[in-house]
Amino acid sequence: MSGGSGKKIVGVGSAPGMSTTLSQGVIANGFLFVAGQIGIERETGALREGIAAQARQALENMKAVLDAAGVPLQNVVRVGVYYLDNTHSKIVQEIYKEFFPSEPPARTSVQAAPAKNALIEFDCIAVIPQS
């Protein structure tokens, strides 16, 4: 983690997306803001095939950023879901429930154009655990 001005930047080698114009996560005012994560395989950098594989990988990538900040999935309070085609929502819902089986966070789902020709993208906001 790095940063100034009351915020810390979170970056992990195990989640794709770190560049000079994007932080994987930012901690500010007791919250962790995780940037949009798509279904890119961490080891190869390749986009997974199909909606189910991309959704699962994108959620794993999101979880990796949360883990790097020491924030459990249970602390996620909001998730944004960006579908290329929202007819995939039933498939994604089943995978989503694996990550948030109870007390799910608030969620917004929209049809959009995820990064790098992905079929789906997730971002989230989480509460930082009290020490």
Residue pairs with C-beta under 8 A, 6 or more apart in sequence:
1 8
1 9
1 10
1 11
1 27
1 68
1 69
2 8
2 9
2 11
3 9
3 26
3 27
6 28
6 29
7 26
7 27
7 28
8 26
8 27
8 28
9 23
9 25
9 26
9 27
10 23
10 24
10 25
10 26
10 27
10 32
10 65
10 68
10 69
11 18
11 23
11 24
11 25
11 68
12 18
12 24
12 64
12 65
12 67
12 68
14 42
14 64
14 68
15 24
15 37
15 42
15 61
15 62
15 64
15 65
15 68
16 37
16 38
16 40
16 42
16 45
16 61
17 24
17 35
17 36
17 37
17 40
17 61
18 24
22 35
23 35
24 34
24 35
24 37
24 65
24 68
25 32
25 33
25 34
25 35
25 65
25 66
25 68
25 69
26 32
26 33
27 33
27 69
27 128
30 127
30 128
31 125
31 126
31 127
31 128
32 65
32 66
32 69
32 71
32 125
32 126
32 127
32 128
33 123
33 124
33 125
34 62
34 65
34 66
34 123
34 124
34 125
34 126
35 65
35 123
36 80
36 82
36 114
36 115
36 121
36 122
36 123
37 58
37 59
37 61
37 62
37 65
37 121
37 122
37 123
38 47
38 54
38 57
38 58
38 61
38 114
38 115
38 116
38 118
38 120
38 121
39 47
39 48
39 53
39 54
39 55
39 56
39 57
39 58
39 61
39 118
39 119
39 120
40 46
40 47
40 48
40 57
40 61
40 116
40 118
41 47
41 48
41 57
42 60
42 61
42 64
47 54
47 116
47 117
47 118
48 54
48 56
48 57
50 119
51 88
51 91
51 92
51 119
51 120
52 91
52 95
54 118
54 119
54 120
55 88
55 91
55 92
55 95
55 96
55 119
55 120
55 122
56 95
56 98
58 118
58 120
58 121
58 122
59 95
59 96
59 99
59 122
62 122
62 123
62 124
63 73
63 99
66 72
66 73
66 75
66 76
66 124
66 126
69 126
69 128
70 128
70 129
71 126
71 127
71 128
71 129
72 129
73 99
73 100
74 103
75 126
75 127
75 128
75 129
76 100
76 105
76 124
76 125
76 126
77 105
77 106
77 125
77 126
77 127
78 105
78 106
78 107
78 108
78 124
78 125
79 100
79 105
79 106
79 107
79 108
79 122
79 123
79 124
80 107
80 108
80 109
80 110
80 122
80 123
80 124
81 92
81 96
81 107
81 108
81 109
81 110
81 120
81 121
81 122
82 109
82 110
82 111
82 112
82 113
82 114
82 120
82 121
82 122
82 123
83 89
83 92
83 109
83 110
83 111
83 112
83 114
83 119
83 120
84 111
84 112
84 113
84 114
84 118
84 119
84 120
85 111
85 119
86 109
86 110
86 111
88 119
88 120
89 109
92 120
96 104
97 104
105 124
112 121
114 120
114 121
115 121
